[in-house]
């Protein structure tokens, strides 16, 4: 469904005079902050945009397990191992919530998975960077999940009901992820000189990839304007990025680490931190599949899907058997 609809997606935003009666009623509901539910009428472009965004969000949760799962057996203590295991388990659950939300739009998770495996649907660019040492696990929890919270708290107000409701539980769990990450970074930053150096290295390497998680600048974003009009997004990419930077810089200073961007400084006039622009050519290169770990991440996801085929087949056979027995008993 998504693949067909996206081919006919209309560029630009319709004026009210260009809208049909159904479209005007739909937009009026959006403007009054009434949630759109699965059985409500919606424009094909709205449905396609949601499937794209929710699908990419779900894929990000699932692929996001890979750089962390790699460190479960190498965690420095049993407590850290248990915390990381719980975090990875949460990410799988988040993917499940989001695939279920996409299914309410008429798109199966099997189809979304096919699109991912064929490179026709993306996931967050941040997960195409390597995690080189244990400090990276702290930085991922603090920076990456911190960025996710900023984005996902806003999504609790998104116009599509199932997506907004999924965000409520996801945000609670992401808050735990961010806290455990920051706590791990505190241990490193306040530890030995070698540990502090590891924490600094992780911050330096993951800072710009984390602020690129919010997507390109508003001027370069191809979907933001229409998504804002439909309230699929309630804040722009640049607004979310600024909010994230404003809340994170004081945390860096508390840790006693050097700022990873020499342009970071408080601006009294704007009431925000100034910051240097990320290398957007790197961002677009990564999302095109040319990042440090793109090939490995996708290969591992495809392998996991193929290796798990026997489980899915067994579950489906069991479901068919139960359904047949129920019919026979009637």
C-alpha positions, 0 to 999 in steps of 0.5 A: 500500500505504502509503495503505491501511495507514495508514487502519487503523493502530491507536492505542496499544500492545498489551499481550502479552495482546492480541498474537497468537502472531505478534505476540509472536514478532515483539516477542520478536525486537525485544526481543532486538535481532534485525533484522527482514528483508524476508521476515520476518512483521511487523505491518501497522502496523510496515510502514506506520510504516517506509514513512512514516519511510523515505519521508519520509527519502528525500524529505528527501534529494532535496528537500534538494538544492534549496537547495544546488543553487541555490548551485553556480554561485555558490560563491566558489571552484572548490574550494567548487564541487566540494565542494558538487557532491559533497555534492549528488550524495551527497544524491541517492545517499542518496535512492536507498538509502532508496527502495530500502529502502522497496521491500523493504517492498513500496512502489514509489518511484513511489508514494512520489513520488506521495504526496509530490507530492500532499502526502500524505507530508512531508519535513524541515521545514528544507528549507522555509527559504530559503538567502539567502547563501553563509554559509547553505551553511556553516550548512546543512552544519554545523547541518542535516547535523549534526542529521541525523548525530545522528538517523542514527547512532541509526538504525544500530541501528533494528530493520529491517535494510535501513534500519539498513544504509543508515544506515551509508554515509549516516552516513559521507557526512553526516560529510563534509557536516558537516565541510565546512559547519563549515569554511566557517563557520570561514572566514567567522567568522574572516574579515572583519567582513562575513563574520563578520556573514554567518555570525552571520546564518545561525546566527541564522536556521537555529538554531531550524529545525535543532533542530526537525528532531528533531520535536515534543517527546515529549509532542506526538509521535504516533508516538514511543511505538510506534516506540520499542517497535518500536525503529524509533527507539532515542532519543526526539525530546527525547533527540536534540535535547538531544544535538545542542544539547550538541555544537553549543554548544561549536562555536558558542563556538569560532567566536566567534559569539553564541549564537542563543538567549539561554536557552542556558546550561550546567546543572551539575545536569543536565550538559546545556545548557538551551535555549529552546523553539522556536516549535512553531506555526511548525513545525506551520505549515511541515509543513502546507505554509505555510513560506517555500519549501514551494510552490517546493520542491514545484513544483520537485520535480514539474517535475523529475519531469515533465521526466524522464519521457522518461528513465524511459520510455526506460530502461523501453523498453530494459529490456523490449527486453533482456528480450524478446531474452533470452527469444527467445534461450533 
